[in-house]
Amino acid sequence: MVPMEGERYHLSPEEAVAQCDANTIGVVAILGSTFDGSYEPVQEIAAALDALQRDRGLDVPVHVDAASGGFVAPFIQPRLEWDFRIERVQSINASGHKYGLVYPGVGWAIWRNQEALPKDLIFNVNYLGGNMPTFALNFSRPGSEVIAQYFMFVSLGREGYRRVIQNAQDVARQLSSGIAEIGPYRLLSQGDDLPVFAFTLAPEIRNYSVFDVSDRLRERGWLVPAYTFPANRQDLSVLRIVVRTGMSHDMAEHLLEYLGEQTEFLQSLDAPLPGQEPRLRKAFAH
Ligand SMILES: Cc1ncc(COP(=O)(O)O)c(C=O)c1O
């Protein structure tokens, strides 16, 4: 685990290399940080590991956790190299149930080639007729999610996925630029990588916190989580918006309007909200 530092909210090539030694079995780069939706620089991380191999002889492979980005980047950032175009990338995972547009229960892990998947992880059975290699934690599993993923691929096609994901990104950018205009908010990301962005409150805001904003949005059915960042930025509390299929430009306008109204009310407070002080103290502890 590489902690955040200052305004670095995800893994950098320098930090990735600094953590490696002779016992390192791999570096995981995340395509689409859970915290702010930004992509970790896979290509730069791989290049830094190439240099590490040249200088110190350590050959460290890369796994890309593309849980969200695996179904985003190929459609709307096709020129971004983060996948098997980079030699050092040996394996990738992606969640079908996020931007893959399938109901929960399906995720994918793919390996660069057969050599990248250790043979002793594969269990070969012949009693089902012919040779059946299987690689799973349990043997009998439903196939319905796989069929659903296949159905979505066939029915939408590459162009269909591109349109759905591009629309999500357009809505995310509409929201992030609208929120920047509301006043007290500071964007940490804009939705330029994943259609996901995080924002915080300006440091001078003392009478309410992002947790109050989240509560007020929830009263109207908008689920916009507020949370603190992990080590070493636990001092930073943010709100995060994840835009998925079905979130339209009209809905984004409604959300902006309601957020604007509620922010105006919170801004008008001349003291911290009653009963909120312990939490405010925690949120503003640093
Ligand atoms: C970066 C990242 N990796 C892994 C996961 C877990 O994926 P899944 O829900 O498909 O198990 C998530 C979110 O759930 C994620 O955001």
The ligand as an ORCA input file, in Angstrom:
! r2SCAN-3c Opt
* xyz 0 1
  C     -10.268     -0.245     -7.917
  C     -11.187     -1.368     -7.514
  N     -10.722     -2.640     -7.487
  C     -11.510     -3.683     -7.153
  C     -12.839     -3.484     -6.833
  C     -13.679     -4.691     -6.505
  O     -14.284     -5.185     -7.669
  P     -15.525     -6.203     -7.609
  O     -16.662     -5.446     -6.990
  O     -15.791     -6.578     -9.033
  O     -15.089     -7.365     -6.770
  C     -13.359     -2.175     -6.826
  C     -14.756     -1.860     -6.464
  O     -15.576     -2.597     -6.044
  C     -12.519     -1.103     -7.201
  O     -12.990      0.164     -7.257
*
